[in-house]
């Protein structure tokens, strides 16, 4: 059976009555305890951040992030939601080159066709930014 409405307004009113939309104020807020971390040495900066596995191309743990490659810039200690910052020294790998081997650094260049594309640039360990 198909219902007939006298106007579009009546149809919309009936729809809203059948499927109410909760207001933003109707939702229950959760408890939070948000902590801002200034760097990898801050308390809670490395909570729930795993140490990056060594891929065989790099030699030693990064002295800045101690092998994590990133840290929590902001973390909620109740839900453990976080915003993370990448380490500029190791580019998020967690490991650095200690010898003279070239280091692979991700970069973006403009293709001849006019669009940006990702490449891997190999640099000497002494010229890598942050080393």
Secondary structure, DSSP 8 states (H G I E B T S, - for coil): -----SSHHHHHHHHHHHS----GGGS------EEE-SSTTSTTTTTT-------SS--EE-TTTTT-SEEEEEEETTT--EEEEE-TTTTTSSEE--SSS-EEEEEEEE-TTSSEEEEEEEE-TTTSTT-
